[in-house]
Amino acid sequence: MFNNAKTANKNILVLGGAGFIGSHLCEALLQRGDNVVCVDNFVSSDVENIKSLLEYPNFEFVRHDIAETIELDSLPDLQKFRVEVYGFQEVYNFACPTSARDYTKLPVETAKANSLGVINSLEMAKKYKAKYFLASTAAVYGQPPSDKLKVKEDYYGLLDFLGPRACYNEGKRFAETLVTTYRDFYHLDTKIARLFSTYGPKMLEHAGRRIPDYIQEALNDPAVVIAADKDFASTFCYVKDIVEGILALMNSDIQIPVNLGSDEAHTLTSIAEKIISLTGSQAVIKYKDNFAYINTPAVPDISKAKEELNWFPIVSLDEGLKNTINYLRSRSNLYQPFFNQDPK
């Protein structure tokens, strides 16, 4: 039996913790003083995302595919956290490959992450009597309403459950089903966040992620290429805001899905124009066909998060883009801190 009453220096398990949002969450938890065990197999993440975190004495990394079972209690590197006695108080699950451009590369791994991986992670939460968080996605809504209304958590859109992207889109729906089933049958304290488009430092590059690809092209190429038409729009929420929303949700009593994201849509053209301006680039904007089987992005209704979590995005698009540009400049050895002053 695990002593789950531990309050100071919680033991927290972050699955997929070397990924984009997961690595930012790990950093926030470490700064809060918690002990963090990060599990990742680097199939769609980057060791650079956690390189600085390895210096923290209360951080440990375990390379593992969550679709396979693992006994964390017996790992020598985790003995300092007394996992065999205290277990884990919280489990965050971000472990799933993501690629906006090409779901044909890792379809089996994606399907396994959303089924076997979720089951294994829920079994961990059951074993340790831990709070559980699932990073779900706006993709579960399928096609947004034809009237272009913002989607609330009770919206059920049309979704192709046999198409090439079903391993992710339908997979996340099934993942939510697993979480609610374990919640109801085993009385687990579970949280589900439906995350809308998020951006910021540490994003996976060259995978069809709009903002990092546009920035790299603005810095290095003669053209910023938009895979959509001129009027295609989406929402963009800075990662710091998303992490704060996740922490607020985990500390709440809410056990049903909650939308987290920006409720303001911007055309990809306007995003590219901002990036070109902020980088001082001479690149021009060009258009090509959209990625295959992409649904028109929905715009979230975030009234539940506002009212029950007191959460809403506060980082402006300009500020978030500046931070992301500076990060990618540093990655490219092109870093020049252009943004020491407020824009005029």
URCORZI-V293112 format. One line per field, one symbol per residue. phi: phi as a letter, one per 20 degrees, with the letter a starting at -180 (. if undefined). psi: psi as a letter, one per 40 degrees, with the letter a starting at -180 (. if undefined). Layout:
BEGIN
phi: ???
psi: ???
END
This chain:
BEGIN
phi: .eeefgdflgecddemfefffgfffgffffffoeecdddbdmfbcbgffdgffffffeccdceaeffdfbdfgefgfeffelffdemcebcdddfafcbfebeefcfffffffecgfffffffffffelefccdeebffffmffgfemffeefeecefbfecffefgeffgfffgffgffffgfedleedccdeeegcbqgmffelcnfgfffffffffccfbedeerefdfcbdbdfffffffffffffeeefcdgcfcreddecffffffffffffemfdfdeccbffffmefffedfedfffffddlcafcfffffffffffffffffeldfcffdecfff
psi: higeehdigihhhhhfeeacdddddddddddeeihhhhhiefdfahdddedddeehdfhihhhiheeiiigddehdeeddefdedeaidihhheghihhddgeedfdddddddecddddddddddddefiihhhhaieeeeahiidefiihieehhihhheeideddddddddddddddddddddefihiihhhhihiiaieihifeehddddddddddeieihhhgiidehiiihhiddddddddddddeieheiihhhiifhiiidddddddddddefieiihiiiiiihfhihhihihfddddddefhihehidddddddddddddddefehhgefeiii.
END
